[in-house]
Amino acid sequence: MRSFRILVDAGLFGIGGGVVVVPALYAVFDATGAAESEQMKLAVGTSLAAIIVTSIRSLRGHSKSGRVDWSVLRWWGPFIAAGSLGGAGLARIVSVDVLTLIFSVGTILIAVQRLIFGRGEAKPGASLPSRFWQGVLGAVKGVGSALMGIGGGVIGVLLLTSFGRSVHVAIATAAGFGLFIAVPGAIGFMLAGQGAVLPPLSVGNVSLPAFASVAAISALTAPYGAKLAHKLRSALEGKGDWTLHIVRRSDEASGFMVLPRRWVVERTFAWLGRSRRLAKDWEATITSATAWLLIANARILTRRFVRHYAG
């Protein structure tokens, strides 16, 4: 079930799942007794091979909605592919400790980026840099992603939104970035692992059994993530205009101060929280969620009527 969720998220958020798949594969290769010097390389190479399937399926799902920016993908793709192939070659030279450190630091940076910037918001009026700098960014992205064994969707979405693309276009296009990273990267790791002591049924630093397992789940789940992203957008658009308001105390305020909008939100959650069972299992299904929310609101209204007429 956790693998299903990870790979649905790959389609939903435009990521290849490598940030989670690489540590999981590393643990598998460690448990099965693979040579310590090859465990991380096997995990990265196999993850890249699996991302090929994820990216193809996810890209097909997004392309049907017409949100893929093919002009960006066609220009960035060759540079990303060249960088990915170079990253795979670099992985052959560096030690396993350095490769592990690169993955660890890269994962931390991705987490920090998500905390600070989230998924990114399109900047009105922003445009793509010159073709030269687009190529540089693509090559650097390819090198880093290949060394980590990831599809680079998170960074790709942030870059594209900062250049004026909407979040949904950025997510759809980032799925294509993963394909340009994964194909040359996986080939590079296959070639780089020739002659090493490897587990059975391995082609270089790509384990075929592990690849088949991850790819099979990917092929089934990634399109659902892509469909979910577009259905979610359509559902929200059909419910009216959505805006986000951040309510905070004034820096000049001192002591207790009622913030009207924040008070309404806090009181609402407090009222709902009085339905003890609601906090326990209201998310089990949509039906139960709706039922328990109605029960909670009915209790609120009942108490109000009683207080009104009793008073």
Backbone bond lengths (Angstrom), bond angles and torsions (degrees), N, CA, C in turn:
res aa  C-N    CA-C-N  psi(-1)  N-CA   C-N-CA  omega(-1)  CA-C   N-CA-C  phi
1 M - - - 1.462 - - 1.520 110.88 -
2 R 1.335 117.73 -39.38 1.459 120.15 178.78 1.518 110.98 -65.39
3 S 1.342 116.99 -39.63 1.465 119.88 177.16 1.518 110.35 -62.78
4 F 1.338 116.50 -39.47 1.470 120.21 178.39 1.521 110.27 -59.89
5 R 1.327 116.45 -44.75 1.464 120.12 -178.08 1.519 110.91 -66.23
6 I 1.328 117.46 -42.29 1.462 121.32 179.86 1.513 110.43 -57.81
7 L 1.334 117.27 -45.84 1.452 120.33 -173.29 1.523 112.35 -82.52
8 V 1.326 118.70 -21.80 1.462 119.41 168.17 1.520 109.24 -67.93
9 D 1.345 116.51 -41.18 1.461 120.28 176.39 1.515 111.40 -59.38
10 A 1.335 117.15 -30.25 1.466 119.78 178.80 1.516 110.77 -59.77
11 G 1.315 116.39 -40.99 1.461 118.96 177.66 1.511 112.60 -77.76
12 L 1.330 116.99 -36.08 1.456 120.93 -176.57 1.515 112.32 -68.42
13 F 1.342 117.04 -41.61 1.456 120.91 -174.59 1.516 113.70 -108.47
14 G 1.328 117.36 5.20 1.457 119.54 176.05 1.508 113.31 74.33
15 I 1.318 118.19 30.28 1.456 121.29 -179.94 1.516 109.54 -118.98
16 G 1.326 116.02 159.19 1.445 119.74 -176.62 1.507 114.60 -93.05
17 G 1.311 118.64 -2.52 1.449 121.25 179.10 1.507 114.46 79.35
18 G 1.350 118.29 0.88 1.455 121.35 -175.72 1.509 114.39 -63.60
19 V 1.328 117.45 -29.24 1.463 120.82 179.91 1.519 110.56 -59.70
20 V 1.326 117.34 -31.42 1.464 121.49 178.58 1.520 111.37 -96.49
21 V 1.329 117.34 -36.38 1.463 121.18 -176.02 1.525 111.64 -66.57
22 V 1.337 118.02 -40.33 1.470 120.40 -177.67 1.529 111.99 -59.78
23 P 1.344 120.35 -51.31 1.472 118.85 177.21 1.524 112.98 -60.59
24 A 1.338 116.80 -36.68 1.464 119.68 179.48 1.526 110.93 -64.53
25 L 1.331 116.69 -44.60 1.466 120.22 178.61 1.523 111.10 -66.84
26 Y 1.316 116.50 -37.19 1.470 120.18 177.81 1.525 110.04 -59.17
27 A 1.334 116.35 -43.35 1.465 120.24 178.80 1.525 111.04 -64.69
28 V 1.331 116.80 -37.98 1.470 120.83 179.07 1.519 110.60 -64.49
29 F 1.334 117.24 -47.35 1.464 120.43 -178.52 1.525 111.43 -67.22
30 D 1.322 116.33 -32.40 1.468 119.55 176.84 1.525 110.29 -68.16
31 A 1.333 116.27 -41.26 1.464 120.42 -178.57 1.523 112.35 -70.44
32 T 1.331 117.09 -28.91 1.466 120.45 -178.12 1.528 112.82 -89.78
33 G 1.323 116.99 3.66 1.456 120.51 173.62 1.509 116.04 82.78
34 A 1.322 118.26 23.70 1.467 120.26 176.13 1.523 109.73 -66.13
35 A 1.322 116.22 153.11 1.463 120.59 180.00 1.522 109.96 -55.62
36 E 1.327 116.09 133.70 1.462 120.59 -175.93 1.525 112.08 -58.91
37 S 1.314 116.81 -34.44 1.462 120.74 -178.23 1.529 112.84 -71.66
38 E 1.350 116.82 -14.08 1.462 120.54 -176.84 1.523 113.41 -112.78
39 Q 1.325 118.20 -6.87 1.468 120.40 -173.76 1.527 112.36 -59.88
40 M 1.327 116.76 -49.84 1.463 119.77 -177.97 1.524 111.17 -67.37
41 K 1.327 117.00 -38.77 1.465 120.14 179.18 1.525 110.84 -65.64
42 L 1.332 116.43 -38.94 1.464 120.20 176.03 1.529 111.19 -63.17
43 A 1.333 115.84 -42.01 1.461 119.89 -179.46 1.526 111.29 -63.90
44 V 1.337 116.38 -44.84 1.465 120.83 -178.92 1.526 110.65 -67.73
45 G 1.342 116.96 -47.51 1.458 120.58 -178.70 1.516 112.88 -62.88
46 T 1.332 116.78 -42.70 1.464 120.65 179.72 1.523 110.98 -67.93
47 S 1.331 116.58 -37.80 1.460 120.30 177.11 1.524 111.27 -61.45
48 L 1.337 116.42 -43.36 1.467 120.09 178.40 1.528 111.27 -61.76
49 A 1.328 116.12 -41.56 1.466 119.48 178.77 1.527 111.03 -62.33
50 A 1.334 116.63 -40.72 1.468 120.23 179.88 1.523 111.61 -68.38
51 I 1.333 116.75 -31.57 1.463 120.60 -179.47 1.526 111.01 -66.33
52 I 1.332 117.43 -23.96 1.472 119.80 176.11 1.526 109.72 -56.90
53 V 1.326 115.88 -48.24 1.466 120.57 -179.54 1.524 110.38 -65.86
54 T 1.338 116.29 -45.92 1.462 120.65 -179.42 1.516 111.28 -57.88
55 S 1.342 115.90 -46.66 1.463 120.60 -175.90 1.523 111.88 -66.88
56 I 1.332 116.67 -41.76 1.467 119.54 179.90 1.522 110.76 -61.42
57 R 1.318 116.14 -48.23 1.459 120.00 -178.09 1.530 111.22 -66.27
58 S 1.333 115.83 -42.48 1.459 119.52 -179.72 1.524 111.09 -67.23
59 L 1.348 116.76 -41.87 1.464 120.79 179.66 1.529 110.84 -63.02
60 R 1.318 117.12 -39.65 1.471 120.28 177.83 1.523 110.71 -62.85
61 G 1.335 115.52 -41.47 1.461 119.02 179.47 1.516 112.31 -63.70
62 H 1.348 116.07 -42.41 1.464 119.83 -179.38 1.528 111.86 -72.97
63 S 1.337 117.19 -35.96 1.470 119.84 -176.66 1.523 111.66 -65.57
64 K 1.324 117.51 -29.85 1.462 120.41 178.53 1.524 111.50 -64.34
65 S 1.330 116.23 -25.65 1.468 119.98 178.57 1.524 111.80 -86.18
66 G 1.338 116.67 -7.34 1.462 120.71 177.85 1.507 114.64 75.17
67 R 1.341 118.30 23.00 1.460 120.71 -176.26 1.529 113.55 -100.64
68 V 1.313 118.27 -3.57 1.468 120.54 -179.76 1.531 109.25 -76.88
69 D 1.331 116.64 128.75 1.466 121.50 176.38 1.530 107.49 -86.26
70 W 1.324 115.89 92.12 1.463 120.44 -173.96 1.522 112.24 -68.13
71 S 1.319 118.36 -28.96 1.467 119.65 179.02 1.523 110.87 -64.69
72 V 1.330 116.95 -41.63 1.467 120.87 176.62 1.520 110.14 -66.71
73 L 1.319 116.49 -44.02 1.461 120.66 -176.85 1.526 111.50 -63.92
74 R 1.328 116.75 -40.00 1.471 119.94 -179.74 1.523 111.85 -67.42
75 W 1.327 118.15 -35.26 1.463 119.85 -178.86 1.525 111.95 -80.73
76 W 1.325 117.05 -44.62 1.464 120.71 -178.16 1.525 111.92 -72.56
77 G 1.338 117.15 -32.63 1.455 121.27 -172.33 1.513 115.60 -51.24
78 P 1.341 120.39 -52.84 1.473 120.42 -178.88 1.526 113.20 -60.77
79 F 1.324 117.48 -37.51 1.464 120.29 179.76 1.527 110.87 -69.92
80 I 1.338 115.85 -40.31 1.464 119.59 176.31 1.524 110.29 -62.54
81 A 1.327 117.07 -43.06 1.467 121.30 -179.90 1.524 111.18 -62.95
82 A 1.334 116.87 -43.08 1.469 120.16 178.98 1.521 110.50 -63.57
83 G 1.335 116.68 -42.26 1.461 119.94 177.84 1.512 112.28 -64.29
84 S 1.331 116.45 -38.97 1.462 120.32 179.13 1.522 111.50 -64.16
85 L 1.331 116.71 -43.08 1.462 120.15 178.32 1.524 110.40 -63.67
86 G 1.337 116.18 -39.32 1.462 119.53 176.45 1.516 112.18 -65.70
87 G 1.339 116.78 -37.59 1.462 120.16 177.75 1.514 112.10 -64.51
88 A 1.342 116.82 -38.89 1.464 120.27 177.15 1.522 110.92 -64.49
89 G 1.337 116.51 -39.09 1.461 119.59 176.69 1.513 111.81 -66.40
90 L 1.332 116.00 -37.28 1.468 120.00 178.45 1.523 111.01 -66.32
91 A 1.334 116.92 -34.70 1.463 120.87 179.06 1.521 111.73 -63.18
92 R 1.321 116.31 -26.51 1.465 120.03 178.61 1.521 111.09 -70.97
93 I 1.334 116.40 -27.98 1.463 121.08 -175.69 1.521 111.88 -86.71
94 V 1.341 116.92 -43.44 1.463 120.39 -174.13 1.525 110.36 -72.90
95 S 1.318 115.53 158.01 1.465 120.60 179.29 1.522 110.00 -76.74
96 V 1.327 115.67 164.58 1.457 120.34 -179.62 1.524 110.47 -64.34
97 D 1.342 117.67 -32.49 1.466 120.54 178.51 1.525 110.90 -65.21
98 V 1.322 116.17 -41.46 1.466 120.07 178.77 1.525 110.28 -66.14
99 L 1.323 117.01 -41.39 1.464 121.08 179.77 1.526 110.63 -63.61
100 T 1.326 116.12 -41.23 1.466 120.41 177.32 1.518 110.93 -64.84
101 L 1.340 116.17 -40.49 1.463 120.55 178.83 1.529 110.87 -64.06
102 I 1.326 116.67 -41.27 1.471 120.50 178.40 1.524 110.35 -59.97
103 F 1.333 115.85 -44.63 1.464 119.06 179.76 1.523 110.84 -64.12
104 S 1.325 117.12 -43.62 1.465 121.01 -177.47 1.523 111.24 -63.73
105 V 1.331 116.26 -48.60 1.466 120.35 -179.52 1.528 110.25 -64.80
106 G 1.335 116.26 -42.05 1.460 119.87 179.19 1.514 112.44 -61.43
107 T 1.327 116.55 -40.57 1.461 120.46 179.24 1.523 111.07 -64.88
108 I 1.331 116.32 -41.51 1.467 120.38 177.79 1.527 110.61 -62.11
109 L 1.331 116.38 -43.50 1.465 120.08 179.54 1.526 111.32 -63.45
110 I 1.338 116.63 -39.10 1.466 119.93 177.62 1.522 110.31 -63.87
111 A 1.350 116.30 -41.80 1.463 119.95 179.10 1.527 111.15 -63.44
112 V 1.332 116.43 -43.54 1.469 120.49 178.73 1.526 110.36 -62.96
113 Q 1.328 115.32 -41.84 1.467 119.65 178.98 1.525 111.12 -60.86
114 R 1.342 116.62 -41.47 1.463 119.60 -179.99 1.523 111.08 -67.19
115 L 1.347 116.60 -36.59 1.458 119.88 179.22 1.523 111.57 -66.88
116 I 1.329 116.22 -38.78 1.468 120.55 -175.67 1.520 111.81 -82.78
117 F 1.335 115.97 -47.87 1.459 119.97 -172.99 1.525 113.81 -103.22
118 G 1.351 117.14 -11.92 1.454 119.21 -175.09 1.518 110.12 65.18
119 R 1.318 116.73 -141.65 1.464 120.66 177.32 1.519 111.55 -85.68
120 G 1.328 116.33 -3.38 1.457 119.99 -179.17 1.515 111.28 88.66
121 E 1.310 115.93 147.51 1.455 121.94 176.65 1.515 108.88 -123.22
122 A 1.311 116.05 140.41 1.458 120.20 -179.95 1.526 110.18 -61.06
123 K 1.311 116.60 133.25 1.459 121.83 179.18 1.523 108.98 -95.66
124 P 1.333 117.17 111.73 1.471 119.72 -179.12 1.528 111.05 -58.65
125 G 1.302 116.52 135.64 1.455 120.87 177.70 1.509 114.36 85.84
126 A 1.341 117.42 -12.89 1.466 119.73 -179.83 1.524 109.59 -74.75
127 S 1.313 116.36 151.61 1.465 120.77 -179.42 1.518 109.49 -138.27
128 L 1.302 115.73 166.82 1.458 121.09 179.14 1.526 110.43 -66.89
129 P 1.334 117.77 147.23 1.466 119.97 175.80 1.528 110.53 -70.07
130 S 1.314 116.17 -175.83 1.464 120.11 179.19 1.524 110.45 -62.69
131 R 1.325 116.24 162.01 1.459 120.46 -179.29 1.530 111.05 -58.55
132 F 1.324 116.68 -36.19 1.466 120.26 -179.88 1.524 110.56 -60.13
133 W 1.344 116.59 -49.77 1.463 119.48 -177.08 1.522 111.67 -71.88
134 Q 1.320 117.54 -28.74 1.459 119.06 172.94 1.524 110.30 -62.05
135 G 1.332 116.50 -42.02 1.458 120.66 177.81 1.511 112.25 -64.15
136 V 1.336 116.49 -41.40 1.465 120.49 178.94 1.522 110.31 -63.01
137 L 1.325 116.56 -47.39 1.465 120.23 179.08 1.525 111.27 -60.33
138 G 1.325 116.65 -41.95 1.457 120.27 179.07 1.517 112.50 -63.04
139 A 1.340 116.90 -43.24 1.465 120.74 -179.39 1.522 111.26 -65.64
140 V 1.339 116.49 -45.02 1.472 120.22 179.03 1.521 110.29 -62.49
141 K 1.314 115.77 -41.95 1.464 120.11 178.25 1.525 110.96 -61.85
142 G 1.328 117.01 -39.86 1.456 121.09 179.22 1.514 112.50 -64.54
143 V 1.336 116.72 -43.50 1.468 120.75 179.57 1.526 110.62 -61.86
144 G 1.339 116.46 -51.52 1.463 120.24 -177.84 1.515 113.13 -62.23
145 S 1.328 116.49 -42.34 1.467 119.97 -178.52 1.525 111.77 -66.91
146 A 1.345 117.04 -39.30 1.466 120.24 179.53 1.520 111.08 -66.17
147 L 1.322 117.36 -39.34 1.464 120.34 179.32 1.525 111.75 -66.58
148 M 1.341 116.90 -27.33 1.457 120.72 -179.02 1.525 112.74 -95.68
149 G 1.335 117.12 -16.49 1.457 119.65 -178.14 1.509 113.54 76.12
150 I 1.343 117.01 32.18 1.460 121.12 -178.05 1.526 109.89 -120.17
151 G 1.325 115.63 163.79 1.456 120.40 178.97 1.512 114.00 -81.92
152 G 1.325 117.59 -11.25 1.461 121.03 176.95 1.504 114.48 73.16
153 G 1.334 117.86 19.05 1.455 120.36 -177.39 1.514 113.76 -65.13
154 V 1.330 117.28 -38.37 1.461 120.96 -177.22 1.521 110.68 -61.68
155 I 1.346 116.15 -50.06 1.458 120.25 179.74 1.523 110.36 -68.11
156 G 1.320 116.67 -38.11 1.459 120.13 179.38 1.520 112.32 -60.63
157 V 1.330 116.92 -42.81 1.462 120.84 178.75 1.521 110.52 -63.81
158 L 1.336 117.01 -43.29 1.467 120.40 179.62 1.524 111.41 -62.32
159 L 1.335 117.01 -43.00 1.463 120.45 179.94 1.527 111.16 -63.12
160 L 1.319 116.29 -47.27 1.459 119.75 -175.55 1.525 112.25 -68.21
161 T 1.332 117.48 -37.83 1.464 118.78 177.41 1.522 111.20 -68.13
162 S 1.331 116.97 -34.66 1.467 119.52 177.37 1.523 111.59 -68.74
163 F 1.333 116.94 -18.88 1.467 121.49 177.22 1.532 112.09 -99.07
164 G 1.336 116.21 18.33 1.453 120.35 171.68 1.508 116.71 95.12
165 R 1.342 118.56 -1.94 1.462 119.78 178.58 1.528 109.48 -80.19
166 S 1.325 116.61 145.04 1.461 119.80 177.60 1.524 109.98 -67.51
167 V 1.328 115.61 161.36 1.465 119.79 -178.00 1.521 111.05 -59.88
168 H 1.324 117.75 -41.77 1.465 120.35 -176.62 1.527 111.49 -69.64
169 V 1.321 117.33 -37.55 1.465 120.04 175.58 1.524 109.87 -67.26
170 A 1.331 116.57 -39.86 1.467 120.63 179.87 1.524 111.48 -63.88
171 I 1.327 117.01 -42.44 1.466 120.90 179.15 1.526 110.64 -63.84
172 A 1.325 116.44 -44.56 1.464 120.53 -179.28 1.524 111.15 -63.98
173 T 1.324 116.96 -42.68 1.466 120.76 -179.03 1.523 110.99 -70.30
174 A 1.334 117.27 -35.81 1.462 120.99 179.42 1.521 111.81 -62.81
175 A 1.325 117.24 -28.07 1.466 119.78 175.54 1.520 110.40 -61.88
176 G 1.337 116.79 -35.11 1.465 120.70 176.09 1.513 112.49 -71.21
177 F 1.338 116.99 -34.17 1.466 119.90 175.90 1.526 110.41 -56.68
178 G 1.344 115.29 -40.51 1.461 119.61 -178.87 1.513 112.43 -59.24
179 L 1.323 116.96 -35.47 1.465 120.35 179.85 1.526 110.98 -67.72
180 F 1.331 117.38 -42.22 1.459 121.12 178.86 1.531 112.14 -69.00
181 I 1.309 116.92 -23.84 1.466 120.71 175.68 1.521 110.39 -80.92
182 A 1.328 116.46 -45.59 1.460 121.03 -168.90 1.524 113.61 -72.27
183 V 1.328 118.43 -42.47 1.468 120.20 -175.36 1.528 111.88 -62.99
184 P 1.344 120.32 -58.58 1.469 118.79 179.33 1.518 112.43 -66.66
185 G 1.346 116.84 -32.83 1.461 119.55 179.11 1.513 112.01 -63.72
186 A 1.333 116.66 -45.99 1.465 120.46 179.27 1.522 111.14 -63.95
187 I 1.336 116.83 -41.86 1.469 120.19 177.86 1.522 110.26 -61.74
188 G 1.329 116.19 -42.08 1.461 120.07 178.60 1.515 112.54 -61.18
189 F 1.333 117.24 -42.04 1.465 120.15 179.19 1.526 111.17 -70.47
190 M 1.319 117.95 -31.79 1.465 119.89 174.68 1.523 110.85 -62.59
191 L 1.318 116.42 -44.04 1.466 120.59 -179.39 1.521 111.38 -72.07
192 A 1.333 116.12 -37.76 1.466 119.86 -176.23 1.523 112.24 -68.29
193 G 1.334 117.74 -26.06 1.461 119.95 -176.24 1.514 114.72 -90.01
194 Q 1.325 117.70 2.59 1.464 119.97 -179.78 1.528 110.37 -63.21
195 G 1.333 115.22 131.60 1.460 120.25 177.92 1.509 114.35 90.68
196 A 1.336 118.21 -9.30 1.461 120.47 179.25 1.527 110.27 -83.23
197 V 1.333 115.52 163.03 1.464 121.20 176.98 1.525 107.48 -80.79
198 L 1.324 116.41 109.30 1.459 121.40 -171.47 1.521 111.26 -126.60
199 P 1.340 117.61 160.54 1.463 120.65 176.63 1.526 110.66 -65.24
200 P 1.323 117.30 162.51 1.473 120.32 177.49 1.527 111.33 -59.47
201 L 1.330 115.58 152.72 1.463 123.03 177.88 1.526 112.12 59.07
202 S 1.317 115.61 41.68 1.461 121.09 176.21 1.520 109.17 -115.51
203 V 1.324 116.26 138.81 1.459 121.96 173.20 1.517 106.40 -109.64
204 G 1.319 116.09 101.16 1.456 118.84 -172.19 1.515 108.99 60.92
205 N 1.324 116.11 -136.43 1.463 120.44 179.96 1.522 112.50 -92.29
206 V 1.313 116.80 35.91 1.465 121.98 174.16 1.520 108.25 -126.06
207 S 1.324 116.46 117.04 1.463 121.78 178.41 1.522 108.96 -85.75
208 L 1.320 116.39 118.01 1.462 120.19 -177.04 1.532 113.18 -65.49
209 P 1.353 120.08 -42.43 1.471 118.74 178.09 1.527 112.51 -62.31
210 A 1.347 116.16 -42.90 1.467 119.00 179.36 1.523 110.81 -66.35
211 F 1.332 116.32 -40.61 1.464 120.48 177.79 1.522 110.94 -60.54
212 A 1.333 116.60 -44.97 1.464 120.32 -178.72 1.527 111.14 -62.41
213 S 1.326 116.52 -39.40 1.467 120.09 -178.69 1.525 111.32 -65.14
214 V 1.344 115.74 -49.93 1.468 119.63 -178.24 1.523 110.78 -68.28
215 A 1.339 116.65 -41.61 1.465 120.29 -177.45 1.522 111.66 -65.10
216 A 1.333 116.97 -35.99 1.467 119.80 -179.48 1.523 110.81 -62.66
217 I 1.327 116.08 -43.56 1.466 119.60 178.14 1.523 109.94 -67.69
218 S 1.340 116.23 -39.72 1.466 120.87 -179.38 1.515 111.21 -60.29
219 A 1.329 116.26 -44.79 1.465 120.47 -177.27 1.521 111.89 -61.13
220 L 1.327 115.98 -29.53 1.458 119.84 -177.84 1.520 112.93 -85.83
221 T 1.335 117.17 -31.52 1.461 120.01 -168.91 1.512 115.48 -102.80
222 A 1.332 119.10 -34.10 1.467 120.34 -174.37 1.527 113.45 -56.93
223 P 1.354 120.34 -42.45 1.468 118.91 179.98 1.524 113.19 -61.64
224 Y 1.353 116.51 -31.50 1.450 118.56 179.61 1.521 110.97 -66.30
225 G 1.335 116.10 -34.61 1.456 119.17 176.02 1.510 111.43 -64.56
226 A 1.339 116.43 -42.62 1.469 120.25 179.10 1.530 110.55 -62.68
227 K 1.333 116.94 -44.43 1.463 120.20 179.34 1.525 110.66 -64.85
228 L 1.332 116.15 -38.44 1.455 120.08 -178.89 1.519 111.23 -63.67
229 A 1.334 116.81 -38.67 1.464 120.47 -179.94 1.523 110.76 -60.33
230 H 1.327 117.18 -44.48 1.462 120.55 -177.38 1.534 111.52 -76.13
231 K 1.327 117.43 -35.80 1.458 119.75 176.80 1.523 110.75 -66.17
232 L 1.339 116.57 -37.97 1.454 120.61 179.08 1.519 110.72 -63.03
233 R 1.333 116.15 -43.23 1.465 120.16 177.95 1.525 111.00 -62.11
234 S 1.336 116.76 -45.75 1.463 120.61 -178.95 1.526 111.12 -63.50
235 A 1.326 116.20 -39.71 1.464 120.11 -179.36 1.522 111.13 -64.82
236 L 1.332 116.39 -42.41 1.460 120.03 -179.46 1.524 111.24 -69.11
237 E 1.349 116.19 -38.57 1.465 119.24 179.18 1.524 111.09 -64.75
238 G 1.332 116.35 -29.56 1.457 119.61 -179.62 1.516 113.85 -77.98
239 K 1.323 117.17 -6.87 1.463 121.51 -178.48 1.528 112.23 -103.04
240 G 1.322 117.96 15.29 1.459 120.26 178.79 1.517 111.61 101.03
241 D 1.321 115.35 -172.96 1.461 121.33 -178.65 1.522 110.12 -82.55
242 W 1.334 115.71 135.03 1.456 121.84 -179.87 1.519 109.22 -109.55
243 T 1.318 115.95 129.76 1.464 120.99 175.29 1.519 108.99 -133.20
244 L 1.318 115.81 154.11 1.461 121.84 179.56 1.519 108.97 -113.48
245 H 1.330 116.18 125.94 1.460 121.33 177.86 1.524 108.59 -116.80
246 I 1.307 116.99 127.14 1.461 122.11 176.57 1.524 107.95 -101.77
247 V 1.322 116.00 117.74 1.458 121.34 -177.58 1.522 108.48 -107.30
248 R 1.334 116.70 123.51 1.461 120.63 179.88 1.521 109.68 -141.47
249 R 1.309 115.16 159.96 1.463 120.58 177.37 1.517 110.42 -66.14
250 S 1.301 115.21 147.71 1.458 119.87 173.69 1.522 109.21 -69.62
251 D 1.315 117.03 144.73 1.464 120.80 179.11 1.520 111.56 -64.12
252 E 1.333 116.76 -22.99 1.463 120.04 -179.23 1.526 112.55 -87.12
253 A 1.329 117.95 -10.79 1.462 121.10 -176.34 1.518 110.70 -73.01
254 S 1.339 115.79 149.29 1.461 121.13 177.15 1.517 108.35 -138.61
255 G 1.333 116.39 147.53 1.445 120.53 -179.14 1.515 112.45 72.86
256 F 1.348 115.78 -167.47 1.463 120.32 -177.99 1.522 110.24 -71.80
257 M 1.317 115.28 139.19 1.458 120.13 -179.25 1.524 108.52 -148.22
258 V 1.329 116.82 128.40 1.462 121.15 178.96 1.522 109.30 -82.63
259 L 1.337 115.70 124.67 1.459 121.35 174.91 1.522 106.64 -104.46
260 P 1.335 119.04 105.97 1.476 121.55 -169.33 1.520 115.10 -49.59
261 R 1.318 118.07 -53.52 1.464 119.51 -176.10 1.524 110.90 -66.28
262 R 1.319 116.21 -42.03 1.458 119.57 -179.69 1.521 110.37 -66.29
263 W 1.327 116.72 -35.38 1.460 120.44 179.68 1.519 110.28 -62.44
264 V 1.324 117.28 -42.63 1.465 121.16 179.99 1.523 110.51 -61.05
265 V 1.341 116.88 -45.57 1.463 120.78 -179.38 1.522 110.74 -63.75
266 E 1.336 116.62 -46.48 1.464 119.94 -177.79 1.523 111.11 -64.88
267 R 1.327 117.22 -41.14 1.452 119.58 178.83 1.528 111.53 -65.95
268 T 1.331 116.36 -37.21 1.469 119.92 178.84 1.518 110.87 -60.40
269 F 1.349 116.27 -47.22 1.461 119.30 178.95 1.526 111.01 -66.15
270 A 1.311 117.69 -33.79 1.465 120.41 178.11 1.526 110.45 -66.01
271 W 1.336 116.28 -42.43 1.464 119.68 178.28 1.523 111.18 -62.91
272 L 1.324 116.30 -46.39 1.461 119.52 -179.52 1.524 110.67 -64.39
273 G 1.318 116.63 -34.06 1.456 120.95 -179.10 1.512 113.57 -66.15
274 R 1.332 117.31 -17.68 1.461 119.81 179.23 1.522 111.43 -71.01
275 S 1.314 116.69 -20.41 1.467 119.87 173.15 1.523 107.04 -83.19
276 R 1.317 116.52 92.95 1.465 121.26 -169.71 1.519 112.15 -56.74
277 R 1.328 116.61 -40.40 1.458 118.78 -177.20 1.527 110.92 -67.71
278 L 1.317 116.50 -26.32 1.458 120.79 -179.89 1.521 111.11 -57.80
279 A 1.318 115.99 -42.88 1.459 119.88 -177.92 1.522 111.83 -70.22
280 K 1.333 116.65 -17.52 1.460 119.81 -174.72 1.518 112.75 -89.67
281 D 1.331 117.50 -47.80 1.461 117.52 -171.08 1.527 113.55 -141.94
282 W 1.314 118.73 26.76 1.463 118.66 -179.14 1.524 111.83 -72.34
283 E 1.357 117.39 -18.54 1.455 119.83 -179.58 1.528 112.99 -88.90
284 A 1.306 118.21 3.93 1.466 120.06 -176.11 1.522 111.28 -58.38
285 T 1.302 117.20 -48.98 1.468 121.84 176.10 1.527 108.07 -143.00
286 I 1.322 116.55 164.39 1.462 120.45 176.84 1.526 110.26 -62.96
287 T 1.329 115.80 -37.95 1.462 119.95 -179.46 1.521 111.23 -63.30
288 S 1.335 116.98 -47.44 1.461 119.66 -179.65 1.523 111.13 -68.04
289 A 1.335 116.60 -34.72 1.462 119.83 177.83 1.524 109.96 -61.11
290 T 1.332 115.95 -47.86 1.465 120.42 179.88 1.523 111.09 -62.43
291 A 1.324 116.18 -43.04 1.465 120.55 -177.79 1.521 111.46 -61.65
292 W 1.320 116.88 -47.21 1.458 119.39 -176.50 1.519 112.70 -73.41
293 L 1.319 117.14 -29.07 1.463 119.12 173.14 1.528 110.54 -66.70
294 L 1.327 116.94 -40.61 1.461 120.65 177.47 1.527 110.96 -64.52
295 I 1.330 116.14 -41.04 1.468 120.02 178.20 1.522 110.30 -61.70
296 A 1.336 116.12 -44.58 1.461 120.08 -179.63 1.523 110.99 -61.58
297 N 1.328 116.56 -44.70 1.460 119.72 -179.84 1.524 111.61 -68.73
298 A 1.331 117.01 -34.68 1.464 120.07 176.76 1.522 110.63 -62.84
299 R 1.317 117.10 -39.97 1.463 120.74 178.39 1.521 110.51 -64.28
300 I 1.315 116.35 -40.54 1.465 120.18 179.27 1.528 110.44 -61.02
301 L 1.345 115.65 -49.83 1.462 120.15 -178.20 1.525 111.61 -64.62
302 T 1.337 116.70 -38.52 1.463 120.34 179.14 1.518 110.97 -61.37
303 R 1.324 117.33 -45.73 1.464 120.72 179.44 1.524 110.91 -62.99
304 R 1.332 116.69 -37.78 1.466 119.54 179.26 1.533 111.27 -64.77
305 F 1.345 115.96 -44.17 1.461 119.18 179.25 1.531 110.84 -62.57
306 V 1.327 116.31 -42.90 1.463 120.32 -178.97 1.518 110.12 -62.06
307 R 1.336 116.92 -46.31 1.463 120.02 179.86 1.527 111.10 -63.06
308 H 1.341 116.17 -37.99 1.464 120.02 -177.19 1.525 111.25 -66.41
309 Y 1.352 116.53 -49.44 1.455 119.36 -175.31 1.526 111.76 -79.68
310 A 1.326 116.79 -27.25 1.462 118.93 177.59 1.523 110.57 -72.08
311 G 1.337 114.62 -31.34 1.465 117.80 -179.70 1.510 111.42 -76.55
